[in-house]
């Protein structure tokens, strides 16, 4: 058996930054420490912080007045920031810088009075947060290319778009093409503004699909970018499963498979991938491991002042 590890492994820079912020806050301030929503969408990371006393909440009302709270990597709407200020919370912002970039674009388009089309999954924390930077009467959320046909925007209106950063690059490309066909003067960022980690991981899965007959995606089921990786592998004709950790790997899946690809979402600790590899090595023999150079190894985002 051969295992091919995707070029992209371990945390992306935005996730690494957010986790480092919580680590440093625990060291400096101790508990109680609250985090609004999961700091990142990974079970192992969240459970690890819970064991250290971090309290994750889905409502600012659940944070005691004056307490310390961290906003997750997915970002929050301005109203959440205002609520935190009214409760005199000591807030630390762990929003990914790339998500902040989308927020800035949302504010710019909204101030210009443009109809703003937000491409993303309704209810996802990042989409909820980004939507808060657009005037409600100007906001339109679309999830698929088919949703574009339902948009009722007058032809004389200025129209712009922004995107959730963790979508499938190919899916987003199709939606943007449909938008440009319907709104020829469409304003918006370059498609290159989609999160670099999303792009790299999509490309890595495409590479694995050309090498392997089964692809395992390490990631939690509420992780958007992990699910998009599994979908991409399946679209390319490869059997694919998403697993949170090695215990979820059914070795029967690998029976009759000689070339196994392993990729992981941007919020997955590298050790989870290593544990999956060891489980396969313990059951099958011999196993040859193929590793590739990681294009993200030098990317680091600056830390805020805590």
Secondary structure, DSSP 8 states (H G I E B T S, - for coil): -EEEE-S--S--HHHHHHHHHHHHHHHHH-SSEEEES-SSS-HHHHHHHHHTTEEEES-GGGS-TT-EEEE-TT---HHHHHHHHHTT-EEEE---HHHHHHHHHHHHHHHTT-EEEEES-TT-HHHHHHHTTS-GGGEEEE-SGGGGGG----TTS-EEEEE-TTS-HHHHHHHHHHHHHH-TT-EE--GGGS-HHHHHHHHHHHHHHTT-SEEEEE--TT-HHHHHHHHHHHHTT-EEEEESSGGG--GGGGTT--EEEEEE-TT--HHHHHHHHHHHHHHSSS-EEE----TTTT--------
